Amino acid sequence: MDLSDLIRGVNRRLEQALEAQLKPRGVSLHQYRVLEALAERNGLPMGDLATRLFVDGPTLTKIIDRMVASAEVYRGPDPLDRRKVLVFLSRRGAARFDDIGELGMSIQQDILDRLGASEAATLTTLLLDLLAYPLPVSSLDSRTRDVDLRMT
């Protein structure tokens, strides 16, 4: 199995474990992630929130629209840049996160217990490095071109 499959597989297992705990409470994984992000830093720009949740703008807009309709979050203009829209956690959303916030922490603690503090810290550092490192698009293009040339 290659590295991307392993990362994707671990991520899926983590998501499934969290979803299994959220579903009986009527909360989706995306809702949880939005609540978690806003509990950490309220008043995030839509773009920053999309980046944090690893979703595109249109997908985030749909998620936020549903959460606005259920009064968990609300939108407001950025006082420093009126062109930006900020998303805020409502009292209802904060109360909901108070009820479910420990679920994600519990899963994270399970990982820490399994790996140990040192290995968990190393894994965190490695994953942060991978996220910070842009993939070289030019080398991807040349590999695709090489494959295309071999196929002709």
Secondary structure as UniProt FT lines:
FT   HELIX           3..22
FT   HELIX           23..25
FT   HELIX           29..40
FT   STRAND          44..45
FT   HELIX           46..53
FT   HELIX           57..69
FT   TURN            70..71
FT   STRAND          73..78
FT   TURN            79..80
FT   STRAND          81..89
FT   HELIX           91..115
FT   HELIX           117..132
FT   HELIX           137..151
//
